[in-house]
């Protein structure tokens, strides 16, 4: 049973890393059809539905979109819970 919780914790770590990559790629200009644009498109398909739902409840603070920070913290909390259950 602890193997399953450990696996879930690692999946959440991967999601957290992919989300950070998604945010970092938003700061760079991209050529349409380029590799980075394709990666960002795939990550956008994964994260934008979740971020869109969070944006309904979390208004932006000026030019900052706080929904991404909230999602990262939620993933961190879930990962910590699954790591605790794995031990």
C-alpha positions in Angstrom: 0.0 0.0 0.0 2.8 2.4 0.8 4.1 1.8 -2.8 0.9 3.3 -4.2 1.2 6.4 -2.0 4.8 6.8 -2.9 4.0 6.5 -6.6 1.2 9.1 -6.2 3.7 11.4 -4.4 6.1 11.1 -7.3 3.4 11.8 -9.9 2.5 15.0 -8.0 6.2 15.9 -8.0 6.3 15.5 -11.8 3.1 17.6 -12.1 4.7 20.3 -10.0 7.8 20.3 -12.2 5.8 20.4 -15.4 3.7 23.3 -14.0 6.9 25.3 -13.3 8.1 24.6 -16.8 4.8 25.8 -18.1 5.1 29.0 -16.2 8.7 29.6 -17.2 8.0 29.1 -20.9 5.4 31.8 -20.8 8.1 34.4 -20.3 9.9 33.6 -23.6 8.8 34.5 -27.1 8.1 31.4 -29.2 8.1 30.8 -32.9 4.8 29.2 -34.0 5.3 25.5 -34.5 8.6 25.5 -32.7 9.6 22.9 -30.1 9.0 25.1 -27.1 5.6 26.2 -28.5 4.6 22.6 -28.9 5.7 21.7 -25.3 3.8 24.8 -24.0 0.8 23.7 -26.0 0.8 20.3 -24.5 1.3 21.6 -21.0 -1.4 24.1 -21.6 -3.9 21.4 -22.5 -3.0 19.7 -19.2 -3.0 22.7 -16.9 -5.3 25.4 -18.4 -8.6 23.6 -17.5 -7.5 23.5 -13.9 -6.2 27.0 -13.9 -9.3 28.3 -15.6 -11.5 26.9 -12.7 -9.2 28.4 -10.1 -9.3 31.8 -11.9 -13.1 31.9 -11.3 -12.4 32.0 -7.5 -9.1 33.7 -7.3 -9.0 37.2 -8.8 -5.7 38.5 -10.3 -3.6 40.7 -8.1 -2.8 43.5 -10.5 -0.9 41.8 -13.3 -0.1 38.7 -11.3 -2.2 35.6 -11.9 -2.3 33.9 -8.4 -4.1 30.8 -9.6 -0.8 29.2 -10.6 0.7 29.8 -7.2 -2.4 28.3 -5.5 -2.2 25.2 -7.8 1.5 24.7 -7.0 0.8 24.9 -3.2 -2.2 22.5 -3.6 0.1 20.0 -5.4 2.7 20.4 -2.7 0.2 19.7 0.0 -1.2 16.7 -1.7 2.4 15.4 -2.3 3.2 15.9 1.4 0.1 14.0 2.4 0.9 11.0 0.1 4.5 11.0 1.3 3.2 10.9 4.9 0.9 8.0 4.1 3.7 6.2 2.3 5.8 6.1 5.5 
